[in-house]
């Protein structure tokens, strides 16, 4: 894994005395359960550091607004910038703005399109999405086999297609279903519900109304999975007749699992990512050595190990 070393003279300066530091943070969206935990993780960690201030802004899912926020951070002379991108394909311009100003930048949670060509003083903190959809789908496959299924139909709820995580998690699903062990599962529908509980409910309701038959719902995140559960319950569907999977292990998802409605999720350590992003930003600002890619592992969550995760988010 590539490392880079910033000016040692700068590091020595910071080592000699504490200094007040301001980090500008642009979040894709405040109104999102997982991103709220991520944001709180950053703020909690920053509060525990002497002299560190976070200036946190809500991009409200608007790429233009997020670019303006980054430009404003540059103009105000922050010591570092953390970005949770609205659109992971728009990060080249963000990197350039920070690089031109000589301000360190850390992407968090959502993988930038320019990850393999990030400039010096820029890094990425997240979890490896190759693990997320893979763990989820392998467990869905195992549960269907446990039910004695030799042929099964699945529907896939995708996140925002502008988001790398949605694309990767969906590809993870297809990769698992292409293996000999899980090849008995066929995807009969796949559509985006944009990470949204409401849109997930609407989409599954439409499929049910159209007579679409399925044995499993494989969702790119928990919010859409919870929406699917709501749609199934409204339609009077027996919850034991459908295997439902999500990703993130949010509190609402864990409650749904405890109620016997969600069968599998994957814990993504939002608070850990938030802490890691602030820590990396501070190290870059102080001229310290950092890994350019910092991955926080995903963990499979099932009813069997649910209790281990109830207090984590």
C-alpha positions in Angstrom: 0.0 0.0 0.0 1.4 3.4 -1.1 2.6 5.7 1.6 3.8 9.3 1.4 5.8 11.5 3.6 5.2 15.2 3.9 7.8 17.8 4.9 9.6 16.7 8.0 10.2 20.3 9.0 6.5 20.8 9.2 6.1 17.7 11.4 8.8 19.0 13.7 7.1 22.4 14.1 3.8 20.7 15.1 5.6 18.3 17.5 7.0 21.2 19.4 3.8 22.9 20.4 0.0 22.3 20.2 -1.9 24.3 17.7 -5.5 25.1 17.1 -6.7 23.4 13.9 -9.8 23.7 11.9 -11.1 21.0 9.6 -13.8 21.7 7.0 -16.2 18.8 6.6 -18.7 18.5 3.7 -21.2 15.7 4.1 -23.3 14.5 1.2 -26.5 14.6 3.3 -27.3 15.1 6.9 -30.7 13.4 6.6 -29.4 9.9 6.4 -29.2 7.4 9.3 -25.8 6.0 8.4 -24.2 9.3 7.5 -25.5 10.8 10.8 -23.6 8.1 12.7 -20.5 8.8 10.6 -20.8 12.6 11.2 -21.3 12.0 14.9 -18.2 9.8 15.0 -16.1 12.7 13.5 -17.5 15.2 15.9 -17.1 13.1 19.0 -13.5 12.3 18.1 -12.7 15.9 17.3 -14.1 17.0 20.7 -11.7 14.7 22.4 -8.7 16.4 20.7 -7.3 19.6 22.2 -7.7 22.6 19.9 -9.5 20.8 17.0 -12.6 22.4 15.5 -14.8 20.9 12.8 -16.8 23.1 10.5 -19.5 20.7 9.2 -21.6 21.5 6.2 -24.6 19.7 4.6 -24.3 19.4 0.8 -28.0 18.3 0.6 -27.1 15.8 -2.1 -26.1 18.6 -4.4 -22.8 18.3 -6.2 -22.6 22.0 -7.0 -23.3 22.9 -3.4 -20.6 20.5 -2.3 -18.0 22.0 -4.7 -18.9 25.5 -3.3 -18.4 24.3 0.2 -14.9 23.0 -0.6 -14.1 26.3 -2.3 -15.3 28.2 0.8 -13.2 26.0 3.0 -10.2 26.8 0.9 -11.0 30.5 1.0 -11.3 30.5 4.8 -7.9 28.8 5.2 -8.9 25.6 7.0 -6.0 23.2 7.9 -7.6 20.2 6.2 -10.8 19.2 4.4 -12.9 16.0 4.8 -15.4 15.1 2.0 -18.2 12.6 2.0 -18.9 12.9 -1.8 -22.4 13.4 -3.2 -21.2 12.0 -6.5 -18.1 9.9 -6.5 -17.5 10.7 -10.2 -17.1 14.4 -9.3 -14.1 14.1 -7.0 -11.4 15.0 -9.6 -12.4 18.7 -9.3 -12.5 18.5 -5.5 -9.0 17.0 -5.4 -7.8 19.7 -7.7 -9.3 22.6 -5.6 -7.6 21.3 -2.5 -4.3 20.5 -4.2 -4.0 23.9 -5.8 -4.5 25.5 -2.3 -2.1 23.1 -0.7 -4.7 21.9 1.8 -4.9 18.2 2.8 -8.1 16.4 1.8 -9.6 13.2 3.1 -12.4 11.4 1.4 -14.6 9.3 3.8 -16.9 6.4 3.2 -17.6 6.9 -0.5 -14.7 5.9 -2.8 -13.5 8.7 -5.1 -13.3 8.0 -8.8 -9.6 9.2 -8.8 -8.6 6.9 -5.8 -5.6 5.4 -7.6 -4.3 8.8 -8.7 -4.9 11.0 -5.6 -2.5 13.8 -5.2 0.0 14.1 -2.4 -1.6 15.1 0.9 -4.9 13.3 0.0 -6.3 10.0 1.4 -9.4 7.8 1.6 -10.9 6.3 4.7 -13.7 3.8 4.4 -14.5 0.1 4.3 -13.7 -2.2 1.3 -17.0 -2.4 -0.6 -15.8 -5.7 -2.1 -16.6 -7.2 1.3 -20.1 -5.7 1.9 -22.2 -7.1 -0.9 -20.2 -10.3 -0.9 -20.8 -11.1 2.8 -24.5 -10.1 2.4 -25.2 -12.2 -0.6 -23.3 -15.3 0.6 -25.4 -15.3 3.7 -28.6 -14.9 1.6 -27.5 -17.8 -0.5 -26.8 -19.9 2.6 -30.2 -19.2 4.1 -32.0 -20.1 0.8 -30.1 -23.4 0.6 -30.9 -24.0 4.3 -34.6 -23.7 3.3 -34.0 -26.4 0.7 -34.3 -24.2 -2.3 -32.8 -25.6 -5.5 -34.2 -22.7 -7.6 -34.8 -19.2 -6.2 -35.6 -15.8 -7.5 -34.2 -12.5 -6.0 -34.8 -8.8 -6.5 -32.1 -6.3 -6.0 -32.5 -2.8 -4.5 -29.7 -0.5 -5.6 -28.4 2.7 -4.1 -27.8 5.9 -6.0 -26.1 4.9 -9.3 -23.8 7.9 -9.1 -22.3 6.3 -6.0 -19.4 3.9 -6.2 -20.7 1.8 -3.3 -24.0 1.1 -5.0 -22.3 0.0 -8.2 -19.8 -2.2 -6.3 -22.3 -3.8 -3.9 -24.5 -4.7 -6.9 -21.5 -6.2 -8.7 -20.7 -8.1 -5.5 -24.2 -9.6 -5.6 -23.8 -10.7 -9.2 -20.3 -12.1 -8.6 -21.6 -14.3 -5.7 -24.6 -15.5 -7.8 -22.3 -16.4 -10.6 -20.5 -19.0 -8.4 -21.5 -22.7 -8.5 -22.7 -22.7 -4.9 -25.2 -19.8 -5.5 -26.0 -20.2 -9.2 -29.5 -21.5 -8.3 -30.5 -17.9 -7.6 -31.8 -15.8 -10.5 -32.2 -12.0 -10.3 -35.7 -11.2 -11.7 -35.7 -7.4 -11.0 -33.0 -4.8 -10.1 -33.8 -1.1 -9.7 -32.5 1.8 -7.8 -34.3 3.1 -4.7 -31.6 5.7 -4.0 -30.7 4.5 -0.5 -34.2 5.6 0.6 -36.6 3.7 2.9 -39.6 5.3 1.2 -38.4 4.6 -2.3 -37.6 1.0 -1.3 -41.1 0.5 0.0 -42.6 2.0 -3.2 -40.5 -0.1 -5.5 -41.3 -3.4 -3.7 -45.0 -2.5 -3.5 -44.9 -2.0 -7.3 -43.3 -5.4 -7.8 -45.8 -7.1 -5.6 -48.7 -5.3 -7.4 -47.3 -6.5 -10.8 -47.2 -10.1 -9.5 -43.4 -10.4 -9.5 -42.4 -13.5 -7.5 -39.3 -13.6 -5.4 -37.7 -15.5 -2.6 -35.1 -13.0 -1.5 -34.6 -9.2 -1.4 -30.9 -8.2 -1.6 -30.6 -4.5 -0.8 -27.5 -2.3 -1.1 -28.3 -0.8 2.3 -30.5 -1.2 5.3 -32.8 1.7 4.7 -34.1 0.3 1.4 -34.4 -3.2 3.1 -36.5 -1.7 5.8 -38.7 -0.1 3.2 -39.1 -3.5 1.5 -40.1 -5.0 4.9 -42.8 -2.3 5.3 -44.1 -3.1 1.8 -44.2 -6.8 2.4 -46.1 -6.3 5.7 -48.6 -3.9 4.1 -49.3 -6.5 1.5 -49.8 -9.2 4.1 -46.9 -11.3 2.9 -45.5 -13.9 5.3 -42.2 -12.6 6.4 -40.8 -16.1 6.7 -41.3 -16.6 3.0 -38.7 -14.0 2.0 -35.0 -13.8 2.9 -34.1 -10.1 3.3 -30.6 -8.6 3.4 -29.1 -5.2 3.8 -25.9 -3.4 4.6 -24.8 -1.0 7.4 -26.3 -2.5 10.5 -28.0 0.7 11.5 -30.0 0.8 14.8 -33.3 0.5 12.9 -31.9 -2.5 10.9 -30.8 -4.2 14.1 -34.2 -3.6 15.6 -35.8 -5.2 12.5 -33.5 -8.2 12.9 -34.4 -8.6 16.5 -38.1 -8.5 15.5 -37.4 -11.4 13.1 -38.0 -9.3 9.9 -34.4 -8.7 8.6 -32.3 -11.8 8.0 -28.9 -10.4 7.4 -27.0 -7.1 7.4 -23.3 -6.1 7.3 -21.9 -3.9 9.9 -20.1 -0.9 8.5 -18.3 0.9 11.3 -19.6 4.5 10.6 -18.2 5.9 13.9 -14.8 4.2 13.2 -14.7 5.7 9.7 -15.5 9.1 11.1 -12.7 8.8 13.7 -10.3 7.5 11.1 -11.1 10.4 8.7 -10.4 13.1 11.4 -7.3 11.3 12.6 -5.9 11.1 9.0 -6.8 14.7 8.3 -4.9 15.9 11.4 -1.9 13.8 10.5 -1.8 15.2 7.0 -2.1 18.7 8.3 0.8 18.1 10.7 3.0 16.6 8.0 2.9 13.0 9.4 3.1 9.7 7.5 -0.3 8.2 6.6 -1.6 5.3 4.6 -3.3 6.7 1.5 -6.0 4.0 1.7 -7.4 3.3 5.2 -9.9 0.4 5.3 -12.2 -0.4 8.3 -13.4 -4.0 8.0 -17.0 -5.0 7.4 -18.6 -7.6 9.6 -21.5 -10.0 8.9 -24.4 -9.6 11.3 -27.0 -12.3 11.7 -29.6 -13.1 14.5 -26.9 -15.4 16.0 -24.4 -12.6 16.7 -26.8 -9.7 16.8 -26.2 -8.9 20.5 -22.6 -8.0 19.7 -23.7 -5.1 17.5 -26.6 -3.6 19.3 -24.5 -1.0 21.1 -22.0 -0.2 18.3 -24.0 2.3 16.3 
